[in-house]
Amino acid sequence: MKVQLIEQPKEYFQLFQKNISPQFCKKKEIPDFIHLFVKTKKEIEMKKIKQCMKPTTIIWVSWYKKSTGIVTDITENEIREYALRNELVDVKVCAVSDLWSGLKLVVPLVKR
């Protein structure tokens, strides 16, 4: 699986027990998995993810949990709205870490 990370926090690699760097996309490769981290609505709106993915690409969008106390204007609902505007659907939500939540987005089956 080819992986593309976007704006990942420096502690991101501490979440793994394995080195995933050999899976990172090289220039001009299209990812199978994208993990995007956003701190504001503006950050997600600027991303043109759909332009750099296959119909089968999995996207996880992560944002700060409210419990962190970190001020942010992005929520799960804003990410869902972004997904719908970009012909994506959300299929799963999870806690990525103590700081980050995640929402899994995919292209709907009928459009793959």
N, C-alpha and C positions, 0 to 999 in steps of 0.2 A: 504494500500500500504506500503510495506517495503522499507525503504530508507537507502541508504549508501552514506555518504559524504566522500570525499577524498580530503585532503589538503584545506578544506574550510577556508576562512579568518575569523578572530575572529568577524568581524561585520556581518557575514552571517545571524545570527538569528534576526538581526534588520530589515531584509527584510520582515519578517512575522508578521502577527497580531495574530498568533496562535502558541502555543507550539507544535512542530512536534516531539519532542523527543520520545514520545511513539511509533512512527512509525519506529524508527531506528532498523536496523537489529541486531538481537542477534547472538551470535556465531553459525556458520554453517547455518544460514538462507541465502537464496539467494534473493537479492534485486529485487524489481520491478522497482526501480528508483535509478539511480546512478548519483551523481553530483560531477564531478571531476574538480578541479581547477589546472591549470598549468601556470607556469611562463616562461618555456623554452621548446624547442623542446625535449631536453633530458628527461625532466620529463614525457612527454606524451609517449615517446618511451619505457620508463621503465615500464609503467603500462600494466599489462596483464588483462585488463578488461574483455575480452571475456571469460576468464577462470572462472569467478565468476558471470555469468549471465545466465538468461533464454533466450530463443528466443524472448520473449515478453518484456524483460527489456528495459526501456527507459534510455538513457544516455544523460546527458547534460555535455558538456565540456566547461569550461569557461576560458577565458584568458583576460589579461589587454587590455583595449581599447587603441588605439594609442593616443587618446586625453588626456590620463592621464599623458603623458610624462615619464612614467615608462619604462625603457629600457627592452625590451624583444625581443627574436628572434622567437616567435611563432605567427602565424597569422591564420586566418580562413582557408587559403589554406593548411597550414601544417596539420591542424586538419582534413580537408577533405581527404588529402592523407593518413593520419594515418587510418581513417575510412575505406577507400577502401582496404588498405592492410590487414585490419582485418575483411573483409567481412561485413562491416557496411555501411549505407548510411546516409547522412544528409538530414533532412526534414524541418528544421526550424532554423532561426537565430534570436536572440533577444538581447536587452540590459537587463542584469541582474540587474545592478546598475549603478551608475555614474562611477565606476571603471572597471566593468567587462562586457564583451560580452559573449554570450552563443550560442553554436551550438548543436542542438538536433540530436542525432544519434540513429538509430534503425537497427535491422536485417531486410533485405529486405523481403517483404511479401512472395516471392517465397521460402524463406529458413526458414520460421517459422513453 
